[in-house]
């Protein structure tokens, strides 16, 4: 009986580890997606700030 209980416990531990690995993989994928989105947004903001700087420079040069 003790051998059966041990095998059952080990099977449950293996199943739990599999669930943990699956969950960590999903979280890692979402984290990567968030990082890529952050990079895209950062680039867009940098480009917009550059465009605003150019516009302000043009307006200052025109005497406005």
PLY file of the C-alpha trace (Angstrom):
ply
format ascii 1.0
element vertex 64
property float x
property float y
property float z
element edge 63
property int vertex1
property int vertex2
end_header
0.00 0.00 0.00
2.82 2.41 0.78
4.26 1.89 -2.70
0.93 2.79 -4.27
0.62 5.93 -2.19
4.13 6.94 -3.11
3.42 6.39 -6.81
0.19 8.38 -6.54
1.97 11.22 -4.78
4.74 11.26 -7.39
2.17 11.26 -10.21
0.38 14.21 -8.61
3.69 16.06 -8.23
4.51 15.41 -11.89
1.09 16.69 -12.93
1.52 19.81 -10.81
4.95 20.47 -12.31
3.49 20.12 -15.81
0.78 22.68 -14.96
3.39 25.07 -13.54
5.53 24.74 -16.67
2.52 25.42 -18.91
1.56 28.48 -16.88
5.09 29.87 -16.91
5.28 29.44 -20.69
2.05 31.39 -21.16
3.29 34.18 -18.89
6.60 34.30 -20.76
4.79 34.67 -24.06
2.62 37.50 -22.75
5.68 39.22 -21.30
7.40 39.04 -24.69
4.32 40.49 -26.38
4.19 43.31 -23.88
7.89 44.05 -24.39
7.44 44.19 -28.18
4.43 46.47 -27.83
6.40 48.71 -25.47
9.23 48.97 -28.00
6.80 49.89 -30.79
5.15 52.55 -28.64
8.50 53.95 -27.56
9.57 54.25 -31.19
6.30 55.93 -32.15
6.63 58.45 -29.32
10.26 59.17 -30.22
9.27 59.78 -33.86
6.39 62.05 -32.82
8.67 64.09 -30.54
11.16 64.43 -33.38
8.40 65.63 -35.70
7.26 68.16 -33.09
10.81 69.44 -32.69
11.04 69.97 -36.44
7.69 71.75 -36.52
8.69 74.05 -33.66
12.01 74.80 -35.34
10.24 75.67 -38.60
7.80 77.95 -36.76
10.60 79.72 -34.90
12.45 80.20 -38.18
9.35 81.71 -39.81
9.09 84.27 -37.00
5.77 83.00 -35.67
0 1
1 2
2 3
3 4
4 5
5 6
6 7
7 8
8 9
9 10
10 11
11 12
12 13
13 14
14 15
15 16
16 17
17 18
18 19
19 20
20 21
21 22
22 23
23 24
24 25
25 26
26 27
27 28
28 29
29 30
30 31
31 32
32 33
33 34
34 35
35 36
36 37
37 38
38 39
39 40
40 41
41 42
42 43
43 44
44 45
45 46
46 47
47 48
48 49
49 50
50 51
51 52
52 53
53 54
54 55
55 56
56 57
57 58
58 59
59 60
60 61
61 62
62 63
